[in-house]
Amino acid sequence: MPSAEKARRYVRVQVPKGALVAWEHAGRRQVSKASVLAVGGLFISTPEPPPSGEFIKLVLDVPGGEVRARALVCYSEQGKGMGIEFKSMKADARARLNRLLKTLTRI
């Protein structure tokens, strides 16, 4: 029996102490905390997120380098933050993200 909650494609992982993520939307740059991470995206805590359907650019510092990506805002709630879906990133950035997720799921 399907659950009422939307099915997730990827396992989500809580980020210890919140990882800092730099992001840009409409020429405005900000730094916020990412609290949940998955292969497909992440949740960014910010008081004034862009509306759903908008695109952002982001940089997430991870062990071994950084992850730069273009992402779609899928969920946006003023005062809380936004859920984003990665839409494009280079292969080396994807590899760093995958290594981080493997490390976090072993903890």
C-alpha positions as CSV (number, residue, x, y, z in Angstrom):
1,M,0.0,0.0,0.0
2,P,1.6,3.4,-1.0
3,S,2.2,5.8,1.7
4,A,0.6,9.3,1.8
5,E,4.1,10.8,1.8
6,K,5.7,11.6,-1.6
7,A,8.1,8.7,-2.5
8,R,11.8,9.7,-2.5
9,R,14.2,8.6,-5.2
10,Y,17.3,8.9,-3.0
11,V,18.1,8.3,0.6
12,R,18.4,11.6,2.6
13,V,21.2,12.1,5.2
14,Q,21.3,14.6,8.0
15,V,24.4,16.8,7.6
16,P,26.3,17.0,10.9
17,K,26.4,20.5,12.3
18,G,25.0,21.8,9.0
19,A,27.4,22.3,6.0
20,L,27.8,25.8,4.6
21,V,26.6,26.3,1.1
22,A,27.1,29.4,-1.0
23,W,24.3,30.1,-3.5
24,E,23.2,32.7,-6.0
25,H,19.8,33.6,-7.4
26,A,19.0,36.7,-9.5
27,G,22.5,38.1,-9.0
28,R,22.2,38.0,-5.2
29,R,24.8,35.8,-3.4
30,Q,24.2,34.3,0.0
31,V,25.7,31.7,2.4
32,S,23.4,29.4,4.3
33,K,23.4,26.0,6.0
34,A,22.5,22.8,4.4
35,S,20.9,20.4,6.8
36,V,19.8,17.5,4.7
37,L,21.7,16.0,1.7
38,A,21.0,13.4,-0.9
39,V,22.4,12.4,-4.3
40,G,19.5,14.3,-5.9
41,G,19.6,17.5,-3.9
42,L,19.6,19.1,-0.5
43,F,17.7,21.4,1.9
44,I,19.1,24.8,2.5
45,S,18.0,26.8,5.6
46,T,17.4,30.4,4.7
47,P,14.8,33.0,5.8
48,E,14.1,34.3,2.3
49,P,14.4,31.5,-0.3
50,P,13.6,32.0,-4.0
51,P,10.2,30.7,-5.1
52,S,9.6,27.2,-6.3
53,G,10.5,26.8,-10.0
54,E,13.5,29.1,-9.9
55,F,17.0,28.1,-10.6
56,I,20.1,28.7,-8.4
57,K,23.8,28.2,-8.6
58,L,25.5,26.7,-5.6
59,V,28.9,25.8,-4.2
60,L,29.1,23.2,-1.4
61,D,32.5,22.6,0.3
62,V,33.1,18.9,0.8
63,P,36.2,16.9,1.8
64,G,38.5,16.8,-1.3
65,G,37.1,19.9,-2.9
66,E,33.8,21.5,-3.7
67,V,30.6,20.7,-5.4
68,R,29.4,23.3,-7.9
69,A,26.0,22.8,-9.3
70,R,23.0,24.3,-11.0
71,A,19.8,23.4,-9.1
72,L,16.0,23.8,-9.3
73,V,14.1,25.1,-6.2
74,C,11.4,22.4,-5.7
75,Y,10.1,23.5,-2.3
76,S,10.2,27.0,-0.8
77,E,8.9,28.2,2.5
78,Q,9.6,31.7,3.7
79,G,11.2,31.8,7.1
80,K,12.4,28.1,6.8
81,G,14.3,27.4,3.6
82,M,14.2,25.5,0.3
83,G,14.5,22.0,-1.0
84,I,16.6,22.0,-4.2
85,E,17.2,19.3,-6.9
86,F,20.5,19.2,-8.6
87,K,20.1,19.7,-12.3
88,S,23.7,19.8,-13.5
89,M,27.2,19.4,-12.1
90,K,30.5,18.1,-13.5
91,A,31.5,14.5,-13.1
92,D,34.3,15.2,-10.6
93,A,31.9,17.2,-8.4
94,R,29.4,14.3,-8.6
95,A,32.1,11.9,-7.5
96,R,33.0,14.1,-4.4
97,L,29.3,14.3,-3.5
98,N,28.9,10.5,-3.7
99,R,32.0,9.9,-1.6
100,L,30.7,12.3,1.1
101,L,27.3,10.5,1.1
102,K,29.0,7.1,1.5
103,T,31.0,8.4,4.4
104,L,27.9,10.0,6.1
105,T,25.8,6.8,5.7
106,R,28.5,4.8,7.5
107,I,28.4,7.0,10.6
